[in-house]
C-alpha cells in the first residue's frame, strides 16, 4: 500500500475516524492492527520478519535490564545485533554478496554458477531493524527503561506513518507519545493535514514528474516523509523531521542534524 495510492486514501480516514472515536485504552490496539494490515498489504508473509525482529529485540531489552552482570548484558546485546543485522543482510544483500564472491572466484577460471535466491525484500526492514537496535542500545546504556508492554513496543516498531518512510525514531521520543492520551486538537489536525497535502504534492506532482526524466540514472525518486509526518500529526504524534535540507548545511554537525 503506497502512501499515494487510492487504497491508502481510504485506509487513513477510516483509521483516523476510529482512532478519535475509540477510548484511549483501545487506541494502541487499533493502531497496531492497522500497522500490521498496512505492512501485510505489501506481502502478508513478510509480517513474520518484522514480528520476529520485534520479539527478539523486546526480549533482549528486558534481559539486559534484568541482568546485573555487564558481560551478560553485552552478550545479549551482541546476540540481538547479530540476529537483527543478519536478517537485514540476508534479505537485502545476500544475492549481491554471493554474486560478488562468485564473480571474484570466476576470475581464476573456477566456473562457479551463482546460487542466487528469489528473495522478497521486506518493506522498511532497514528502518525497523535500526529502530529496534537503537532501543536495545539505549536500554544497555541505561538511558532508557525496557518497555514491558509488548503491544506498545510492537506498535513502536511497526507504527505505520513512519514504517516505510522513516525517520528512525528513538524509543524515548516515540513510545511516550504513543502511550500518552491524546485529545483531538484542531490545530494539530489542520497542521498535519497541511503537511500531508504538501507531501502528496511533492510526491505525486514534483517527484513523479521528475522521475520520468531521471529514472534511467536514479532507481527511485520519491519523498514520502511529509506524508508520514502529516499522518502522525493528525493523531497528535510529532515525528522527527527527516532530511531537512542536509546539503545546505554549513558544517558537519549541521549536516548530521539535518540528515535525521
C-alpha positions in Angstrom: 0.0 0.0 0.0 1.7 3.2 -1.2 1.1 6.5 0.5 -0.2 7.9 -2.8 -2.5 5.0 -3.6 -6.3 5.0 -3.6 -6.2 2.2 -1.0 -4.2 4.4 1.4 -6.6 7.4 0.8 -9.4 5.1 2.1 -7.4 3.4 4.8 -6.1 6.6 6.5 -9.5 8.4 7.0 -11.0 5.2 8.4 -8.1 4.8 10.9 -8.3 8.4 11.9 -12.0 8.3 12.5 -11.8 5.1 14.6 -8.8 6.5 16.5 -10.6 9.6 17.7 -13.9 7.7 18.4 -12.2 5.0 20.5 -11.3 5.4 24.2 -7.6 5.9 24.9 -7.1 2.4 26.3 -8.1 0.8 23.0 -6.3 3.1 20.6 -3.0 1.1 20.7 -4.9 -2.0 19.6 -6.4 -0.2 16.6 -3.0 1.3 15.6 -1.2 -2.0 16.0 -3.8 -3.8 13.9 -3.8 -1.0 11.3 0.0 -1.0 11.2 0.2 -4.7 10.6 -2.6 -4.5 8.0 -0.6 -1.7 6.3 2.5 -3.8 6.3 0.8 -7.0 5.2 -0.7 -5.2 2.2 2.8 -5.4 0.6 3.2 -9.1 1.3 1.4 -10.9 4.0 4.1 -13.4 4.7 6.7 -10.7 5.4 4.9 -9.8 8.6 6.8 -12.7 10.3 10.1 -10.8 9.6 9.0 -7.7 11.4 7.3 -9.7 14.2 10.5 -11.8 14.7 12.6 -8.7 15.0 10.1 -7.2 17.4 10.1 -10.2 19.7 13.9 -10.7 19.7 14.5 -7.0 20.5 11.8 -6.9 23.1 13.1 -9.9 25.0 16.7 -8.7 24.6 15.9 -5.3 26.2 14.2 -6.9 29.2 17.0 -9.5 29.7 19.6 -6.7 29.5 17.7 -4.6 32.1 17.2 -7.6 34.4 20.8 -8.8 34.3 23.3 -7.4 36.7 26.5 -8.7 35.1 27.9 -6.4 32.5 29.3 -9.3 30.5 25.9 -10.9 30.1 24.3 -7.6 29.2 26.9 -7.2 26.4 26.3 -10.8 25.3 22.5 -10.2 24.9 23.2 -7.0 23.0 25.7 -8.7 20.6 23.4 -11.6 20.0 20.4 -9.4 19.3 22.5 -7.2 16.9 23.9 -10.3 15.1 20.4 -11.8 14.6 18.8 -8.5 13.5 21.6 -7.3 11.3 21.9 -10.9 10.0 18.3 -10.8 8.8 18.9 -7.4 7.2 22.0 -8.6 5.3 20.2 -11.8 4.2 17.1 -10.1 2.8 18.8 -7.1 1.4 22.4 -8.1 0.4 22.5 -11.9 0.1 22.3 -12.1 -3.7 24.7 -9.2 -4.1 27.3 -10.7 -1.8 27.0 -14.1 -3.3 27.2 -12.8 -6.8 30.3 -10.7 -5.9 32.0 -13.7 -4.4 31.2 -15.8 -7.4 32.4 -13.2 -9.8 35.7 -12.9 -7.9 36.3 -16.7 -7.9 35.5 -16.9 -11.6 38.4 -14.5 -12.3 40.5 -17.6 -11.5 38.5 -19.6 -14.1 36.7 -21.7 -11.4 33.5 -21.5 -13.5 31.1 -21.4 -10.5 27.4 -20.8 -11.0 25.8 -18.2 -8.8 23.4 -19.8 -6.2 21.2 -16.7 -6.1 17.8 -16.9 -4.4 14.5 -15.3 -5.2 14.3 -13.2 -2.1 11.4 -10.8 -1.5 12.8 -7.7 0.3 10.7 -6.8 3.4 9.4 -3.2 3.1 11.0 -0.9 5.7 13.4 -3.6 7.0 16.3 -1.1 7.4 14.1 1.3 9.3 12.7 -1.1 11.8 16.0 -3.0 12.2 17.9 0.1 13.2 15.0 1.4 15.3 14.9 -1.7 17.4 18.7 -1.8 17.6 18.8 1.8 18.9 16.2 1.0 21.5 18.1 -2.0 22.9 21.3 0.0 22.9 19.6 2.8 24.9 18.5 0.1 27.4 22.0 -1.3 27.5 23.5 2.2 28.2 20.9 2.8 30.9 19.4 5.8 29.2 16.0 4.1 28.7 13.9 1.6 30.6 12.8 -1.5 28.8 9.2 -1.4 27.6 7.3 -4.2 29.3 4.0 -3.7 27.4 4.6 -5.8 24.3 1.6 -4.2 22.5 3.0 -0.7 22.8 6.5 -1.9 21.9 5.2 -3.7 18.8 3.4 -0.5 17.9 6.6 1.5 18.3 8.4 -0.8 15.8 5.5 -1.0 13.3 3.8 2.4 13.6 2.5 2.8 10.0 3.1 6.5 9.4 6.9 6.1 9.7 7.4 2.4 9.0 8.3 2.7 5.3 9.3 6.4 5.0 11.1 6.9 8.3 12.6 8.6 10.1 14.2 6.2 12.5 12.6 7.3 15.8 14.2 6.8 19.2 12.1 4.9 21.7 12.5 7.6 24.3 10.8 10.1 21.8 8.1 8.0 20.2 7.0 5.5 22.8 5.8 8.2 25.4 3.8 9.8 22.6 2.1 6.5 21.6 1.3 5.8 25.2 0.0 9.3 26.1 -3.7 10.1 26.0 -4.3 12.5 23.1 -7.2 14.8 22.8 -8.5 16.0 19.5 -6.7 19.2 18.6 -8.0 21.2 15.6 -4.5 22.9 15.4 -2.7 19.6 15.2 -5.2 18.1 12.7 -5.0 21.1 10.4 -1.2 21.3 10.7 -0.9 17.5 9.9 -3.4 17.9 7.0 -1.3 20.7 5.5 1.9 18.7 5.9 0.1 15.8 4.2 -1.1 17.9 1.3 2.4 19.3 0.8 3.8 15.7 0.9 1.3 14.5 -1.7 2.1 17.4 -4.0 5.9 16.9 -3.7 5.5 13.1 -4.3 2.7 13.0 -6.9 3.3 16.2 -8.8 7.0 17.1 -8.5 8.8 13.8 -7.8 6.7 11.6 -10.1 7.1 14.1 -12.9 10.8 14.4 -12.5 11.2 10.6 -12.3 10.1 10.4 -15.9 13.5 12.0 -16.8 15.9 10.7 -14.2 14.8 7.1 -13.6 17.4 6.0 -16.0 20.1 7.3 -13.6 18.4 7.0 -10.2 16.5 3.9 -9.3 13.7 5.7 -7.5 12.8 9.3 -6.9 10.2 9.9 -4.4 9.9 11.5 -1.0 7.1 10.4 1.4 8.4 11.8 4.7 6.0 14.8 4.6 3.1 12.4 4.1 4.3 10.3 7.1 4.7 13.4 9.4 1.2 14.6 8.4 -0.5 11.2 9.1 1.1 11.1 12.6 0.4 14.8 13.4 -3.3 14.3 12.8 -3.2 11.7 15.6 -1.3 14.1 17.9 2.1 12.4 17.4 5.0 14.5 16.3 7.6 12.6 14.2 11.2 13.9 13.9 11.8 15.8 10.7 13.8 13.7 8.2 16.3 15.2 5.8 15.9 18.9 6.5 17.9 20.2 3.5 21.2 18.5 4.6 23.2 19.7 1.6 22.6 23.3 2.5 24.4 22.6 5.9 27.4 24.8 6.7 29.2 22.3 8.9 29.4 18.5 9.5 27.5 18.9 12.8 24.7 20.8 11.0 24.8 18.2 8.1 24.3 15.4 10.6 21.4 17.1 12.4 19.7 18.0 9.1 20.0 14.4 7.8 18.0 12.9 10.5 
